[in-house]
Amino acid sequence: MRQVFQKKYPLKFDAFCFLIEAGRLRIGHSADIGRPEDLEPLLHRPLDLLVCELSHFRPEDMFRYLSRRKIKRVAFVHLGRAEWKDLKATRRLAAKMLGRISVTFARDDEEITL
């Protein structure tokens, strides 16, 4: 990511994640990541909800990675233009590859209830 945008945007390109735990509820959130494996710190134990971007790599790579994890629900945010443009195809691919995991493609100002 940094290599692509560093000249145009001279920033550090730090990305952060956080984990919310309340009783037995576990919610992980990640900002921009460089690759799906960057989520590993959040996924060492099962999650009730993962909020994750889907913009800086191929959706297939993310879906493949998450399909092997114990996650009840994923809310994808910050989708790439191609994924928004053909959201039906993105949904079909997610359903095919993530099967048992409930998936939401969240828009700005959307509320997600657990």
Secondary structure by P-SEA (a helix, b strand, c coil): ccccccccccccbbbbbbbbbcccbbbbbbccccccccccccccccccbbbbbcccccaaaaaaaaccccccbbbbcccccccccaaaaaaaaaaaaaccbbbbbccccccccc
